[in-house]
Amino acid sequence: MSEGVQDIVADWSSDQRAFKKVPWGKAMMWIFLLSDTFIFTCFLTSYMTVRMSTTVPWPNPSEVFALTLFGHHIPLILIAIMTFILISSSGTMAMAVKFGYEKNKKMTAILLVVTALFGASFVGMQAFEWTKLIVEEGVRPWGNPLGAAQFGSAFFMITGFHGFHVSVGVIFLLITATKVIRGDLDNERPGFLTGRKGNYEMVEIMGLYWHFVDLVWVFIFAFFYLW
């Protein structure tokens, strides 16, 4: 083959555009998020299938997830607050990535901690929601006094799996914030989640994960709470 053809073959064989100069951590995170997308898609598809095929009345989310505040029965108020908090955390995460690439350690660390606090608040509200359903309503993964038995199993599986992702994200956000403020990303200090010297790509990798978690919640919110 001529030299020009060999260059073309070499570029296509190594996927020049997709993988050259891409940090391995970012590539692995995209692969992980792709696999996680398949899992959440299976969960939500199964939920829709069960919801449409069951002959037993499905509980009304507006009634099940309502709270009584100041004498008024407000539907989905807690879920709305949880959604607002999680979507807001995407904004603080995006700002953390921005300041990270500007190598502003202080602002990056602060915004990572704020994002983690948003995530922890979300998980805390979810724990309150679970407690209310289990203790007050008697909903269980294997049964549901409010209607279709599949409601409990679908709810605890889907929201629990997502809550686990948020909890793990909070832990890693705090670890990343600690490494940023200590200067580990500037000095390439050996250890967990460090990356290349002087490069804040680890913050961006955490941003990919966090934005994915937020996006998944949008679908859970739409399918589970609004349907």
C-alpha positions as CSV (number, residue, x, y, z in Angstrom):
1,M,0.0,0.0,0.0
2,S,1.1,3.6,-0.6
3,E,2.2,5.7,2.3
4,G,-1.0,7.8,2.2
5,V,-3.3,4.7,2.4
6,Q,-1.2,3.3,5.2
7,D,-1.7,6.5,7.2
8,I,-5.5,6.3,6.6
9,V,-5.6,2.7,7.7
10,A,-3.5,3.5,10.8
11,D,-5.8,6.3,11.8
12,W,-9.0,4.3,11.4
13,S,-7.5,1.3,13.1
14,S,-6.7,3.3,16.2
15,D,-9.9,5.3,16.1
16,Q,-8.0,8.6,15.8
17,R,-10.9,10.9,16.7
18,A,-12.3,8.9,19.6
19,F,-9.4,7.7,21.6
20,K,-6.2,9.6,20.7
21,K,-5.2,11.9,23.6
22,V,-8.2,10.8,25.6
23,P,-7.4,10.1,29.3
24,W,-8.0,6.4,30.1
25,G,-10.2,7.5,33.1
26,K,-12.6,9.4,30.9
27,A,-12.8,6.6,28.4
28,M,-13.5,4.1,31.1
29,M,-16.2,6.4,32.7
30,W,-18.0,6.6,29.4
31,I,-17.9,2.8,29.0
32,F,-19.3,2.5,32.6
33,L,-22.0,5.0,32.0
34,L,-23.0,3.2,28.8
35,S,-23.4,-0.1,30.7
36,D,-25.3,1.7,33.5
37,T,-27.6,3.1,30.9
38,F,-28.5,-0.4,29.8
39,I,-29.3,-1.3,33.4
40,F,-31.5,1.6,34.1
41,T,-33.2,1.2,30.7
42,C,-34.0,-2.4,31.7
43,F,-35.4,-1.3,35.0
44,L,-37.6,1.4,33.6
45,T,-38.8,-0.8,30.7
46,S,-39.7,-3.6,33.1
47,Y,-41.6,-1.0,35.3
48,M,-43.6,0.2,32.3
49,T,-44.4,-3.4,31.3
50,V,-45.6,-4.3,34.7
51,R,-47.5,-1.0,35.1
52,M,-49.4,-1.5,31.8
53,S,-50.0,-5.3,32.2
54,T,-51.2,-5.5,35.8
55,T,-55.0,-6.0,36.4
56,V,-54.9,-4.6,39.9
57,P,-55.3,-0.8,40.2
58,W,-52.0,1.0,40.4
59,P,-51.6,3.4,43.3
60,N,-51.9,7.1,42.4
61,P,-48.5,8.7,42.9
62,S,-50.0,12.1,43.6
63,E,-51.7,10.6,46.7
64,V,-49.0,8.1,47.7
65,F,-46.2,10.7,47.7
66,A,-48.2,13.6,49.1
67,L,-47.3,15.4,52.3
68,T,-49.6,17.3,54.7
69,L,-48.1,20.8,55.4
70,F,-49.9,23.5,57.5
71,G,-53.1,21.6,57.1
72,H,-52.9,21.3,53.4
73,H,-52.5,18.0,51.4
74,I,-49.8,18.8,48.9
75,P,-49.0,16.1,46.2
76,L,-45.4,15.4,45.2
77,I,-44.0,18.3,47.2
78,L,-41.1,16.3,48.6
79,I,-40.3,14.8,45.1
80,A,-40.4,18.3,43.6
81,I,-37.9,19.6,46.2
82,M,-35.7,16.5,45.7
83,T,-35.7,17.1,41.9
84,F,-34.9,20.8,42.3
85,I,-31.9,20.0,44.6
86,L,-30.5,17.3,42.3
87,I,-30.9,19.5,39.1
88,S,-29.3,22.4,41.0
89,S,-26.3,20.1,41.8
90,S,-25.6,19.7,38.1
91,G,-25.1,23.5,37.9
92,T,-22.6,23.5,40.8
93,M,-20.8,20.4,39.3
94,A,-20.5,22.2,35.9
95,M,-19.0,25.2,37.7
96,A,-16.6,23.0,39.6
97,V,-15.3,21.5,36.2
98,K,-15.0,25.1,34.9
99,F,-12.9,26.3,37.8
100,G,-11.0,23.0,37.7
101,Y,-9.7,23.7,34.3
102,E,-8.8,27.2,35.4
103,K,-6.8,25.5,38.2
104,N,-8.7,27.5,40.8
105,K,-8.3,25.0,43.7
106,K,-10.4,26.9,46.2
107,M,-13.5,27.4,44.1
108,T,-13.3,23.9,42.7
109,A,-13.1,22.3,46.1
110,I,-15.9,24.5,47.4
111,L,-18.2,23.7,44.5
112,L,-17.5,19.9,44.8
113,V,-18.4,20.1,48.5
114,V,-21.6,22.0,47.7
115,T,-22.5,19.4,45.1
116,A,-21.9,16.6,47.6
117,L,-24.1,18.4,50.1
118,F,-26.9,18.7,47.5
119,G,-26.5,14.9,46.9
120,A,-26.5,14.1,50.6
121,S,-29.7,16.2,51.0
122,F,-31.3,14.3,48.2
123,V,-30.4,10.9,49.8
124,G,-31.7,12.1,53.2
125,M,-35.0,13.1,51.7
126,Q,-35.2,9.8,49.9
127,A,-34.6,8.0,53.2
128,F,-37.5,10.0,54.7
129,E,-39.7,9.1,51.8
130,W,-38.9,5.4,52.2
131,T,-39.5,5.6,56.0
132,K,-42.9,7.2,55.4
133,L,-44.0,4.5,52.9
134,I,-42.7,1.6,55.0
135,V,-43.9,2.7,58.4
136,E,-47.0,4.8,57.7
137,E,-48.3,3.2,54.5
138,G,-47.1,-0.4,55.0
139,V,-45.5,-0.7,51.5
140,R,-43.0,-3.5,51.2
141,P,-41.0,-4.9,48.2
142,W,-43.2,-8.1,48.4
143,G,-46.5,-6.4,49.0
144,N,-48.5,-3.2,48.9
145,P,-51.8,-2.4,50.7
146,L,-52.4,0.6,48.4
147,G,-52.9,-1.5,45.3
148,A,-50.8,-3.5,42.9
149,A,-48.1,-5.6,44.7
150,Q,-45.6,-4.8,42.0
151,F,-45.6,-1.2,43.1
152,G,-43.4,-1.8,46.1
153,S,-40.8,-4.0,44.4
154,A,-40.5,-1.6,41.4
155,F,-40.3,1.5,43.6
156,F,-37.7,0.2,46.1
157,M,-35.6,-1.4,43.3
158,I,-35.5,1.6,41.0
159,T,-35.2,4.4,43.5
160,G,-32.9,2.4,45.7
161,F,-30.5,1.7,42.9
162,H,-30.5,5.3,41.9
163,G,-30.0,6.4,45.5
164,F,-27.0,4.1,45.8
165,H,-25.5,5.8,42.8
166,V,-26.0,9.2,44.4
167,S,-24.5,8.0,47.7
168,V,-21.4,6.7,45.9
169,G,-21.2,9.9,44.0
170,V,-21.2,11.9,47.2
171,I,-18.4,9.9,48.7
172,F,-16.2,10.3,45.5
173,L,-17.0,14.0,45.3
174,L,-15.7,14.5,48.8
175,I,-12.6,12.5,48.0
176,T,-12.0,14.5,44.9
177,A,-12.5,17.8,46.8
178,T,-10.0,16.7,49.4
179,K,-7.4,15.9,46.7
180,V,-8.0,19.2,45.0
181,I,-7.5,21.3,48.1
182,R,-4.4,19.4,49.1
183,G,-2.9,20.0,45.7
184,D,-2.7,16.3,44.7
185,L,-3.8,17.1,41.2
186,D,-1.2,19.7,40.8
187,N,1.7,17.6,42.2
188,E,0.5,14.2,40.7
189,R,0.7,12.8,44.2
190,P,0.6,9.0,43.9
191,G,-2.7,7.5,45.1
192,F,-6.4,7.0,44.3
193,L,-8.0,9.4,41.8
194,T,-5.0,11.6,41.0
195,G,-4.6,11.7,37.3
196,R,-1.9,13.5,35.2
197,K,0.2,16.2,36.8
198,G,-1.3,19.6,36.7
199,N,-4.5,18.3,35.0
200,Y,-7.9,18.5,36.6
201,E,-9.5,15.8,34.4
202,M,-10.5,13.9,37.5
203,V,-13.0,16.6,38.3
204,E,-14.5,16.4,34.8
205,I,-14.7,12.6,35.1
206,M,-16.7,13.0,38.3
207,G,-18.8,15.6,36.5
208,L,-19.7,13.0,33.8
209,Y,-20.8,10.6,36.5
210,W,-22.9,13.2,38.4
211,H,-24.6,14.6,35.3
212,F,-25.6,11.0,34.4
213,V,-27.1,10.4,37.8
214,D,-29.1,13.6,37.5
215,L,-30.3,12.7,34.0
216,V,-31.4,9.3,35.1
217,W,-33.5,10.9,37.9
218,V,-35.3,13.0,35.3
219,F,-36.5,9.8,33.7
220,I,-37.4,8.2,37.0
221,F,-39.3,11.3,38.0
222,A,-41.2,11.3,34.7
223,F,-42.1,7.6,34.6
224,F,-42.6,6.8,38.3
225,Y,-44.0,10.0,39.8
226,L,-45.8,11.7,37.0
227,W,-47.3,8.7,35.2
